[in-house]
Amino acid sequence: MDIDKDSLPTQQDHPSPISFGLDLRSGVPTYLQLVQQVEAALRLGHLQVGDRLPKVKDVVSSIAINPNTVLKAYRELEIRGITSGRPGVGTFIVVAPPTISTKAFDQLRSELVTGWLRDARGVGLEDDAIVALFHSALSESMYLANSEGSRSESDGDA
C-alpha cells in the first residue's frame, strides 16, 4: 500500500501548542526540562490528548540543542505513557491528567500573584529565594498531609 505523504498532516497544518525553553542555571538535565515542560503544560490544560509535540528538528533549531536530547525526552514521555510516536507523522499526547477548571486556576494564580508573591517581593526576596521558600512550604504541606492521613488511619484502628 502506498501512502501519499502529501496528504498527511504537516506541522504547518497543525502547529504544536507548546514551545520549549531552557533554564541553563537550573541544574536539571536538558531532556528532563523538556519532559517537565510537557507535564506542566498538560496539568495546566495547555496540551490536550491528540496534540502533537514539535518536531525534533523544530525544537533543535528553536533552542539550539542536540537532536538526541530531544529524542531522549520524547522517549521518556513514551516510557511514562504520556505520548506515542508515529514514525513519519509525529509524537502525540495520548493521556492527560485531570485538570482544574480555567476559572479556578486563574483565581488561584491571581491570589498567588497579588497576595503571597507581592508580599514576598515586598520584603525583598528575589526569584531564587521565592522558589526555595515555595518548595520548602510545598514539601512541608505534603509532609503534614501525609502525617494527618497516617494519624487518622491509626485513629480508626483504635
C-alpha positions in Angstrom: 0.0 0.0 0.0 1.4 3.4 -1.0 1.0 6.3 1.4 0.6 9.8 -0.1 2.9 11.8 2.2 1.4 15.0 0.8 -2.0 14.1 2.2 -0.6 13.5 5.8 -1.0 16.4 8.2 2.1 18.6 8.5 3.5 20.8 11.3 2.2 23.8 9.3 -1.3 22.3 9.1 -1.4 21.6 12.9 1.3 23.6 14.7 2.2 22.3 18.2 0.6 24.2 21.1 3.8 24.1 23.0 7.3 25.6 22.5 10.2 24.8 24.7 12.6 26.9 26.7 15.7 26.0 28.8 16.9 27.3 32.1 20.7 26.7 31.9 21.1 27.6 35.6 18.6 25.1 37.0 21.0 22.1 37.2 18.2 20.0 35.7 19.3 17.9 32.7 18.0 19.4 29.4 15.9 16.4 28.4 14.2 16.4 31.8 13.4 20.1 31.4 11.6 19.2 28.2 9.7 16.4 29.9 8.7 18.7 32.8 7.5 21.3 30.4 5.2 18.8 28.7 3.9 17.6 32.0 3.3 21.1 33.3 1.5 22.1 30.0 -0.7 19.0 30.5 -1.5 19.9 34.1 -2.4 23.5 33.1 -4.5 22.4 30.2 -2.3 23.9 27.5 -1.8 20.5 25.9 -4.6 18.0 25.3 -4.9 14.4 24.2 -4.2 14.3 20.5 -1.9 17.4 20.4 1.3 16.9 18.5 4.6 17.8 20.1 7.0 19.9 18.0 9.1 18.0 15.5 12.6 17.2 16.7 14.2 19.4 14.1 12.0 22.4 15.1 13.0 22.0 18.8 16.7 21.7 17.8 16.5 24.9 15.7 14.5 26.9 18.3 16.6 26.2 21.4 19.9 25.0 19.9 20.2 21.6 21.5 21.4 18.2 20.2 18.6 16.2 18.4 19.5 13.2 20.6 18.5 15.2 23.7 15.0 15.9 22.2 14.7 12.2 21.2 15.7 11.2 24.8 12.9 13.5 26.2 10.3 12.2 23.8 11.4 8.6 24.6 11.0 9.4 28.4 7.5 10.7 27.7 6.6 7.5 25.9 8.0 5.4 28.7 5.8 7.4 31.1 2.8 6.6 28.9 2.2 10.3 28.1 3.0 10.2 24.4 3.1 7.9 21.4 5.4 8.4 18.5 4.2 7.6 15.0 7.1 7.4 12.5 6.9 10.0 9.8 3.9 11.6 11.4 5.0 12.9 14.8 4.8 12.5 18.6 1.3 12.8 20.1 -0.2 13.2 23.6 -2.1 10.1 24.4 -3.1 10.7 28.0 -3.6 13.8 30.2 -4.1 14.1 33.9 -7.3 15.7 35.2 -7.1 19.4 35.4 -8.9 22.0 37.3 -11.2 24.5 35.5 -9.7 27.5 33.9 -11.7 29.8 36.2 -10.4 28.0 39.3 -6.8 28.0 38.0 -7.0 31.7 37.1 -8.4 32.6 40.6 -5.7 30.6 42.4 -3.0 32.1 40.2 -4.3 35.7 40.7 -4.4 35.2 44.5 -0.8 33.9 44.5 0.4 36.8 42.4 -1.5 39.6 44.2 -1.0 38.2 47.6 1.8 35.9 48.6 4.2 36.8 45.8 3.7 40.5 46.2 4.4 40.1 50.0 7.5 38.1 49.3 8.8 40.7 46.9 7.8 43.4 49.4 10.2 42.0 52.0 13.0 41.9 49.4 13.0 38.2 48.3 14.4 37.6 44.9 13.3 34.9 42.5 15.7 32.2 43.8 14.7 32.8 47.4 11.0 32.8 46.5 11.3 29.4 44.6 13.3 27.9 47.6 10.6 29.2 50.1 7.8 27.9 47.9 9.4 24.4 47.5 10.1 24.3 51.3 6.4 25.2 52.0 5.2 22.7 49.5 7.3 19.9 51.0 6.1 20.8 54.5 2.5 20.8 53.4 2.9 17.3 51.7 4.6 16.0 54.9 1.8 17.4 57.1 -0.9 16.0 54.8 0.8 12.5 54.9 1.1 12.7 58.7 -2.5 13.7 59.2 -3.5 10.8 56.9 -1.4 8.4 58.9 -2.8 9.7 62.2 -6.4 9.4 61.1 -5.8 5.8 59.8 -4.3 4.8 63.2 -7.2 6.6 65.0 -9.6 4.4 63.0 -7.8 1.2 64.3 -8.5 2.0 67.9 
